[in-house]
Amino acid sequence: MAEQKKLHYYILFKTYTQGMMMQELLKKDGIKSRIAPAPRAIQGELGCGMSLLIEPELIDAVRESIAKTKAEYHDIVPYETNINPGRNRFC
């Protein structure tokens, strides 16, 4: 069965510390995020391969939280992924 691609937003960072601080700020605002490796196709020259994965319906709340807290980040990139939560299940 072919996996369907779904749009997600990746918040990219210059440093791991920026990413961890952003996740804490989003958590305090009640916004779900997930630490994920930054896809190579969008990572570019950034040395930090960490990103925060955001669901599309939460991106406006994330942008508001960032504006309010002035949190540091490199970029927010929409990217289609085919995340399969059962990919490592073998039985």
N, C-alpha and C positions, 0 to 999 in steps of 0.2 A: 504494500500500500504506500503510495507516495505521500510524503508529508506536505501539508499546506504551510505556506509562509504567512507570517503574521507580522504586522508593523509593531515595533517597539522603539523606544527612545533610549539612547545610550548617553549618559553624561560622562564625558572624558575629562581626565585630570592630568596635570603635569607631575603631581606627586601622589603617592599612596596616602599620605597624611591628609591631603585635601579631600580625597575620596571618603576617608573614614569620618572626617569632620562633617562632610555634607550628609552622609548617611545618618549621623546622630541628629543633625538639625531637622532632617526630614522626619525622622522617627518622633521627635518632640512635637512636630506639627501633625502627627497622625497620618503621614503619607508613607505608603509601602514602597520600598525599593529593594533591589536585590543586587548584591555584589556579583559582578560577572567579569570574565576576561573581555577586554575590548576586542571586537573583531578586527583582524588585521586589515581588512578592506577600509576601515574608517580610522584606524589608530594613527596612521601617518608616521611622523617623525617622533611622536611622543615616546619617551622612555618608559613611562609608567603604563603597564598593560591592564591596569584596573579600571573598571567603569561601574556605574550604577545603572541597572536595567530598570526602566520605568514603563509601566503600561500606558497606552495612549490616552486613556480616560483620566489619567492623573497628571498629565504634563502641564496643564494650566495651573494646578495647585502647586506643582513643583516650581514653576517660574515665579509665582507669587512669593513662595517661601524664600527663594533665592534673592529676590528683590528686597524682601523685608530684612533678611539677615546679612545681605551682601557677601554671601558665601563665595569662595573662590572655586573656579572650575575653568576648563579650557574651552569646551564646546558641548552643545547638545545636538546629537545627530539622530535623525529618524533612520531606521534601518530595518529591512525585512529579514526576519530570521525564521528558521524552522526548528524551534525548540521543542524537543520531544521529552517530556518528563519521565517517560518509561524507557528511555534508551539504554539504561544499564540493568534492566530487569530481564532475567533469563529463564524464569520459571513462573 
